[in-house]
Amino acid sequence: MNTILEVKHLAKNFNEKKIHRDVSFSLKQGETLGLLGNSGTGKSVLLRSIIGLEDIDSGSIIYRNKRIDELSEVELYPIRTKISYSFQSGALFDSMTVYENIAYPLFEHTNLSESEVDQKVDEILSLINMKDAKDLMPSDLSGGMQKRVGLARSMALNPDILLYDEPTAGLDPVNVEMVIEVMKRFKARGFSGIFVTHDIPAARKICDRVLILNEGFIAFEGSISEFENSNDPFVQTFLAGQ
């Protein structure tokens, strides 16, 4: 598999607080990485840094052999159609229907006609099993449904990489399974992903490899099997807490 994204020696501070000291990893085409770590270790900050929502202090972020951490906001615009961020809350537009939320990036970033957008939104809603929710407002949806619509909007432009920021957090087991099923369907379509989570059973179901952040470094990197069979006491604290 080809490497699609590389993070090299990334460092990020907030004033005196060192969040990332030396973070390096790569993401291959079509794989999903699980990004674990205790609260406050900067998992979401890392995702935000990848798409330029946070400026890094040193290191480099390389997407398809192009360094992107030094790009201006205008230069990042097309990159953000290829690396899509799915926010933890779903981050839907409250004043728009489900249809309008998913259609928004299609109208904004493509030349599709209205009928082509309609067709595309219908296809996406089928993918997340929410075809009947097209005309509902976000306030009409459960938390799990809002997250699924947020995921749907994040993949509307067929990005290369989906950055999932704790999409199963706060959901009941039924909705967790629905969100994981959506992620599996995205993966089957060839999307690469980075899945920030505290949910070890969910990571097991979707991830090819696991990274664990600790004190500004990647403390563990390995396959799901290597993760589950690790004798490292630090790794075992994650397995014990699932």
Buried (B, 14 or more C-beta within 10 A) or exposed (E): EEEBBBBBEBBBBEEEEBBBBEBBBBBBBBBBBBBBBBEEBBBBBBBBBBBBEBEBBBBBBBBBEEEBBEBEEEEBEEBBBBBBBBBBEBBBEEEBBBBBBBBBBBEEBBEBEEEEBBEBBBEBBEBBBBBEBBEBBBEEBEBBBBBBBBBBBBBBBEBBBBBBBBBBBEBEEEBBBBBBBBBEBBBEEEBBBBBBBBBBEBBBBBBBBBBBBBEBBBBBBBEBEEBEEBEEEEBEEBEEEE
